[in-house]
């Protein structure tokens, strides 16, 4: 591929990513303004603090989202890079503008607390996940959690949980205890949807298998599942015996079938399974088994 053609392809890819981040921002704003906020339910993070500030002081939600996120965008630029900061600016601006555009849109659900938290969480999570999948963020609190986890002996998820507990305590001042609890449930649902959108519905898993019949196992996986596999030589820590360890990457839909194959050939084989966030390159294509 020529340099000019490659540059053009990269530019088109960046434009597409930017459009998807913008779309994610507007989807999240729609969930906030037509489901959550009209029913006194908030979000976590910077968006949650912005909602509280808007309700207490009568300030425009979009302006608060943009202003409060400024230091976090700078933090993202310092810790992650300028591309991430650029797409995060696009996403946060889209979220802020979206809340202004959808502010007078009638609520699509009223009264049913369970339905509100589920639908609101799904819409919000889908929008935020779409932005994250394409290299941007709609909320700066995650960037702060990443920085704190590097400085202190706690994980990123621990800090996200701690920071959001603080946010929901503030939310309870405005929306009451019930509103804070519903907000926490909606945030939990949104976080699960973000995970699904980022990794895809199917996802992938890596199986590492130590068996007494490695060649037969690989041949059967290829014939019955249409997947290839690789060998690694490993040694038992106690027996010092040499084994062939099989590594096979599959999608989630194939997991049950692979377990059946393992059980049929060698029920006593040692198997470990790992979650895989993304698979690229190599020969991950599934072969036709029919």
C-alpha positions as CSV (number, residue, x, y, z in Angstrom):
1,X,0.0,0.0,0.0
2,X,1.4,3.4,-1.0
3,X,2.1,6.1,1.7
4,X,-0.6,8.4,0.3
5,X,-3.2,5.6,0.2
6,X,-2.3,4.5,3.7
7,X,-2.6,8.1,5.0
8,X,-6.0,8.5,3.3
9,X,-7.2,5.2,4.9
10,X,-6.0,6.3,8.4
11,X,-7.8,9.6,8.0
12,X,-11.0,8.0,7.0
13,X,-10.7,5.6,9.9
14,X,-10.2,8.5,12.3
15,X,-13.2,10.3,10.9
16,X,-15.3,7.2,11.3
17,X,-14.1,6.8,14.9
18,X,-14.9,10.4,15.6
19,X,-18.5,10.1,14.2
20,X,-19.1,7.0,16.3
21,X,-17.8,8.8,19.4
22,X,-20.2,11.6,18.6
23,X,-23.0,9.2,18.2
24,X,-22.2,7.6,21.5
25,X,-22.3,11.0,23.2
26,X,-25.8,11.8,21.8
27,X,-27.1,8.3,22.7
28,X,-25.9,8.7,26.3
29,X,-27.5,12.2,26.4
30,X,-30.8,10.8,25.2
31,X,-30.8,8.2,28.0
32,X,-30.1,10.9,30.6
33,X,-32.7,13.4,29.4
34,X,-35.6,11.1,28.4
35,X,-35.3,8.3,31.0
36,X,-33.1,9.0,34.0
37,X,-33.2,12.7,34.9
38,X,-37.0,13.2,34.5
39,X,-37.5,10.3,37.0
40,X,-35.0,11.6,39.5
41,X,-32.4,9.1,38.7
42,X,-28.7,10.1,38.1
43,X,-25.5,8.7,36.7
44,X,-22.2,8.2,38.4
45,X,-19.0,9.9,37.9
46,X,-18.6,13.5,36.6
47,X,-22.0,13.3,34.9
48,X,-23.6,12.5,38.2
49,X,-21.9,15.4,39.9
50,X,-23.0,17.6,37.0
51,X,-26.6,16.5,37.4
52,X,-26.6,17.3,41.1
53,X,-25.1,20.7,40.4
54,X,-27.7,21.4,37.7
55,X,-30.5,20.5,40.1
56,X,-29.2,22.5,43.0
57,X,-28.1,25.7,41.3
58,X,-30.2,25.7,38.2
59,X,-27.2,25.7,35.9
60,X,-27.3,24.1,32.4
61,X,-26.3,20.5,32.6
62,X,-24.3,20.5,29.4
63,X,-22.2,23.4,30.6
64,X,-21.4,21.7,33.9
65,X,-20.5,18.4,32.1
66,X,-18.0,20.3,29.8
67,X,-16.5,22.5,32.6
68,X,-16.1,19.8,35.3
69,X,-14.5,17.4,32.7
70,X,-11.8,19.9,31.7
71,X,-9.2,18.8,34.3
72,X,-9.9,15.2,33.6
73,X,-9.3,15.6,29.9
74,X,-5.9,17.2,30.7
75,X,-5.2,14.2,32.9
76,X,-6.1,11.9,30.1
77,X,-3.8,13.8,27.8
78,X,-0.9,13.5,30.3
79,X,-1.5,9.8,31.2
80,X,-2.9,8.2,28.0
81,X,-2.1,10.4,25.0
82,X,-3.3,13.2,22.8
83,X,-5.4,10.9,20.5
84,X,-7.4,9.7,23.5
85,X,-7.8,13.3,24.8
86,X,-8.9,14.4,21.4
87,X,-11.7,11.8,21.1
88,X,-12.7,12.4,24.7
89,X,-13.2,16.1,24.0
90,X,-15.4,15.1,21.0
91,X,-17.4,12.7,23.2
92,X,-17.8,15.0,26.1
93,X,-18.8,17.9,23.9
94,X,-21.3,15.7,22.1
95,X,-22.7,14.6,25.5
96,X,-23.0,18.2,26.7
97,X,-24.6,19.4,23.4
98,X,-26.9,16.3,23.4
99,X,-28.3,17.2,26.9
100,X,-29.2,20.7,25.7
101,X,-30.9,19.3,22.5
102,X,-32.8,16.6,24.4
103,X,-33.6,18.7,27.5
104,X,-37.2,19.4,26.4
105,X,-37.8,16.0,24.9
106,X,-40.7,14.3,26.8
107,X,-39.7,11.3,29.0
108,X,-40.3,8.0,27.2
109,X,-40.9,6.1,30.6
110,X,-42.5,7.3,33.8
111,X,-43.3,5.8,37.1
112,X,-41.9,2.3,36.8
113,X,-38.7,2.4,38.8
114,X,-37.4,-1.0,37.6
115,X,-38.0,-0.3,34.0
116,X,-36.5,3.2,34.3
117,X,-33.2,1.9,35.7
118,X,-33.0,-1.0,33.2
119,X,-33.8,1.1,30.1
120,X,-31.9,4.1,31.2
121,X,-28.8,2.0,32.2
122,X,-28.9,0.2,28.8
123,X,-29.1,3.4,26.7
124,X,-26.5,5.2,28.8
125,X,-24.2,2.2,28.8
126,X,-24.5,1.7,25.0
127,X,-23.6,5.3,24.3
128,X,-20.6,5.3,26.7
129,X,-19.5,1.9,25.4
130,X,-19.6,3.1,21.8
131,X,-17.4,6.1,22.7
132,X,-14.9,3.9,24.6
133,X,-14.7,1.3,21.9
134,X,-13.7,4.0,19.5
135,X,-11.0,5.6,21.7
136,X,-12.9,8.3,23.6
137,X,-14.5,8.7,27.0
138,X,-17.6,10.5,28.1
139,X,-16.7,10.8,31.8
140,X,-13.5,11.8,33.4
141,X,-13.7,9.9,36.7
142,X,-12.3,6.8,35.1
143,X,-9.1,8.7,34.1
144,X,-8.7,9.8,37.8
145,X,-9.1,6.2,38.9
146,X,-6.4,5.0,36.5
147,X,-4.0,7.7,37.9
148,X,-4.8,6.9,41.5
149,X,-4.3,3.2,40.9
150,X,-0.8,3.9,39.7
151,X,0.1,5.9,42.8
152,X,-1.6,3.8,45.5
153,X,-1.8,0.0,46.1
154,X,-5.3,-0.5,44.9
155,X,-6.8,-1.5,41.5
156,X,-8.6,0.8,39.1
157,X,-12.0,-0.8,39.7
158,X,-11.5,-0.3,43.4
159,X,-11.1,3.4,42.9
160,X,-14.0,3.7,40.5
161,X,-16.2,2.0,43.1
162,X,-14.9,4.3,45.9
163,X,-15.3,7.5,43.9
164,X,-18.8,6.6,42.7
165,X,-19.9,5.7,46.3
166,X,-19.0,9.3,47.1
167,X,-20.9,10.6,44.1
168,X,-24.0,8.6,45.0
169,X,-23.9,10.0,48.5
170,X,-24.1,13.5,47.0
171,X,-26.8,12.3,44.7
172,X,-28.9,11.3,47.7
173,X,-28.9,14.9,48.9
174,X,-30.9,15.9,45.7
175,X,-32.8,12.8,44.8
176,X,-33.2,11.2,48.2
177,X,-32.1,7.8,49.3
178,X,-34.4,6.0,46.8
179,X,-33.1,8.1,43.9
180,X,-29.5,7.4,44.9
181,X,-30.1,3.6,45.1
182,X,-31.9,3.6,41.7
183,X,-29.0,5.7,40.3
184,X,-26.5,3.1,41.6
185,X,-28.5,0.3,40.0
186,X,-28.7,2.2,36.7
187,X,-24.9,2.8,36.8
188,X,-24.3,-0.9,37.5
189,X,-26.4,-1.9,34.4
190,X,-24.7,0.8,32.3
191,X,-21.2,-0.6,33.3
192,X,-22.2,-4.1,32.2
193,X,-23.5,-2.8,28.9
194,X,-20.3,-0.8,28.4
195,X,-18.4,-4.1,28.9
196,X,-20.5,-5.9,26.3
197,X,-20.3,-3.0,23.7
198,X,-16.5,-2.7,24.2
199,X,-15.8,-6.5,23.8
200,X,-18.7,-7.5,21.5
201,X,-21.6,-9.8,22.3
202,X,-19.6,-13.0,21.4
203,X,-16.2,-12.2,22.8
204,X,-13.4,-14.7,22.8
205,X,-11.7,-17.1,25.2
206,X,-8.4,-18.9,25.4
207,X,-8.2,-22.5,26.4
208,X,-4.9,-24.0,27.6
209,X,-5.1,-27.7,27.8
210,X,-2.5,-30.2,29.1
211,X,-3.5,-33.7,28.0
212,X,-1.9,-37.1,27.5
213,X,-3.3,-37.1,23.9
214,X,-2.4,-33.7,22.5
215,X,-2.2,-34.7,18.8
216,X,-5.6,-36.4,18.9
217,X,-7.1,-33.4,20.8
218,X,-5.8,-30.9,18.3
219,X,-7.0,-33.0,15.4
220,X,-10.5,-33.4,16.9
221,X,-10.7,-29.7,17.6
222,X,-9.9,-29.0,14.0
223,X,-12.3,-31.6,12.6
224,X,-15.3,-31.0,15.0
225,X,-14.9,-27.3,15.7
226,X,-13.0,-25.9,12.7
227,X,-10.4,-24.2,14.9
228,X,-6.6,-24.5,14.8
229,X,-4.4,-24.7,17.9
230,X,-0.8,-24.3,18.9
231,X,1.6,-26.4,21.0
232,X,3.9,-25.3,23.8
233,X,6.3,-27.6,25.7
234,X,5.8,-27.4,29.5
235,X,7.3,-29.3,32.4
236,X,5.7,-30.5,35.6
237,X,7.1,-28.7,38.6
238,X,7.1,-31.8,40.8
239,X,7.5,-34.7,38.3
240,X,9.7,-32.8,35.9
241,X,7.7,-34.7,33.2
242,X,7.4,-33.0,29.8
243,X,4.0,-32.2,28.3
244,X,2.6,-30.6,25.3
245,X,0.2,-27.7,26.2
246,X,-2.5,-26.9,23.7
247,X,-3.6,-23.3,23.2
248,X,-6.8,-22.6,21.4
249,X,-8.7,-19.4,21.0
250,X,-12.5,-19.6,20.4
251,X,-15.5,-17.4,20.6
252,X,-18.0,-17.8,23.5
253,X,-20.5,-19.7,21.4
254,X,-18.0,-22.5,20.9
255,X,-17.1,-22.9,24.5
256,X,-19.6,-25.7,25.3
257,X,-18.6,-27.7,22.2
258,X,-14.9,-27.5,23.1
259,X,-15.6,-28.7,26.6
260,X,-17.5,-31.7,25.2
261,X,-14.5,-32.5,22.9
262,X,-12.1,-32.3,25.9
263,X,-14.3,-34.5,28.0
264,X,-14.7,-37.1,25.3
265,X,-11.0,-37.4,24.6
266,X,-9.4,-36.9,28.0
267,X,-11.7,-36.1,31.0
268,X,-8.6,-35.9,33.3
269,X,-6.9,-33.3,31.2
270,X,-5.8,-30.0,33.0
271,X,-7.6,-27.0,31.5
272,X,-7.4,-23.3,32.2
273,X,-9.6,-20.7,30.6
274,X,-8.9,-17.0,30.1
275,X,-11.1,-14.1,29.0
276,X,-9.8,-12.5,25.8
277,X,-10.7,-8.8,25.2
278,X,-9.7,-8.8,21.5
279,X,-8.2,-11.0,18.8
280,X,-6.3,-9.6,15.8
281,X,-4.0,-11.0,13.2
282,X,-2.9,-14.6,12.8
283,X,-5.3,-17.2,11.5
284,X,-8.3,-16.8,13.8
285,X,-10.7,-17.5,10.9
286,X,-13.0,-20.4,11.5
287,X,-12.6,-23.3,9.0
288,X,-15.6,-24.8,7.4
289,X,-16.4,-28.1,9.2
290,X,-19.2,-29.2,6.9
